[in-house]
Amino acid sequence: MLIDIFSWILILIGCIFSIISAIGILRLPDVYTRMHAAGLGDTLALGAFGFGMMLQAGWTIVSVKLLLILLFMFFASPTTTHALAKAAMAGKIKPMVTQDRRNSRKEEV
């Protein structure tokens, strides 16, 4: 019973991270921040989903397969995000940068 509750909490946390990631992709201003939201949110959501499903499956071959999928995705998702960011930089897409007020005050003095 306790394992079921904990697994459903993890699955709900995965749903929350997926929704936050989707909102970040829609609302953030430029390519780089959108990639950050997608890469980080999807990796966290996948981890929570995977561990929640592993708790539901128990110690079976399904858990081993889920663990292998998680390991692959934990390496593939950040690597893909990095490759996309590098391609965007090579394509001369500039990040949106706002000037920091604290630094501009020091320069004025």
N, C-alpha and C positions, 0 to 999 in steps of 0.2 A: 504494500500500500504506500509506504513512504517513498519507495523507488519510483512508483508511478507518479506521485505528486511532484517529485523532484524532476523527473523527465519532462512532465508537462510544463513545469516552470521554465526549463531550458528551451523547450520548443516555443513557448510564448515570448521569451527573450529574443529568440531568433526571429520571430515575426516582428517584434518591435524594431530590431536592428534593420530588418529588410525594409520596413516602412520608412524609417528615418533615412536610410540610404536612398530610397526612391524619391523622397522629398528633397534631399540634398541634390540629387541629379537635376531635378526640375527647377529648384530655386537658386542655386549658386551661380555666380556671374560668369565664370570663364571655364575653359576646358580643364585647366589644372585642378581647380577646386572641385569640379565635378568628378574628375578621375579619382581624387582623394576620397570623396564621399562614396563612390562606387567601390573602390578597392578595399577600403577599410570596413565599410558597412557590410559588404558581401562576405568578407572573410570572417568577421565576427558573427554574422548571422549563420553562416555555414557551420562554424564551430559549435554554436549553441544547438542548431538543428541536429548536427551529427552526434554530439554527445547525448542529447535527449533521445535520439533514436537508438543509440547503443544501449542506453539504460533500459529502453523498452524491449530490445531484442535479447538482453541477457548475454551470457558468455556463449555465443554460438559463432558459426562461420560468418553470419551476417554482420556481427560486430567487427570481425577482422576485416571484412570488405569495407565497411563504413570507415574504419580507421585508416585503411589504405587510401580511400577516396579523400578523406580529410587531410592526410599528409600531402597528397598530390596537390590538392587545392590550396593548401597553406603556402606551398612554394610557387604554384602557377599563377595565382591571383596577383600577388605583389610584383612578380616578374613581368606579367602582362601589363600592369599599370605603369611600371617603370619604362617598359619598351614603348608604350603609347606616349608617355610624357617626353621621352627622348625623340620620338618621331615628330611630335608637335613642335619641339624646340628646333629640330632640323628644318621643319616647314615654316620657320620664322613666325610662329604664333607666339605673341608676347603675352605674358601673364598680366592680369590687371593688378597694379600695385598702387596703393594709396600712400601718400607721404605720412610718415609718423610725426605727430604733433610735437612730441617731446624732443625729437632730433632737430626739428625745424626751429624750435625755441633756442636751442643751444647755438645754432648757426647764426641766429639773429643777434645774439648778445656779443 
